[in-house]
Amino acid sequence: MIIRPIGERVLIKSVKKAEVTESGIYIPDSAQEEKKEGIIVAVGAYEDGKELPLKAGEHVIYGGYKSDEIDLDGELHMFIDFKDVLAVVEE
């Protein structure tokens, strides 16, 4: 299935939360931090048709309170507004 966001939106696959610390201690769901990080799956375009300055596969940090969540192949994906993307993580 190919999904292309319409307008200034980005489709992000949520990064899975750490369930075990580096020292091997399991973290219960109630104590896990909600990371606002994800991998870009698809990118929309500006209203004038120009491409957004993001590419599929990039690791990003995002903010904002509004996102539309969907389940694709058993994994959580979110549509977020481009303005809510805060940074690209370069490794």
C-alpha positions, 0 to 999 in steps of 0.5 A: 500500500502506498500512502502519500500525505496531502498538504504540509503533512508527514507520515511517521512510524513511531519509534518503539519505547525502550522496555529494558535499561542498558543494565537489564532492568525491565521498565513497566509501561507506567514508568516508560517515557513517551518519546516523540521520535519517529521515522519518516515514511512519506512526505506531503508538499507545500501548497504551491507544489514544492517538496518539503525539506524532509525525506523518507527514512529520516529519524525526526523529533516532533512536538505538538498535541495533535496527530492522527494515528493509524495502524499499518501492518500492526505498527503505529503510524501518525500523520503530523503537521510539518510545522510540528517536526522539530529536528532531524536526528543525524547519527 
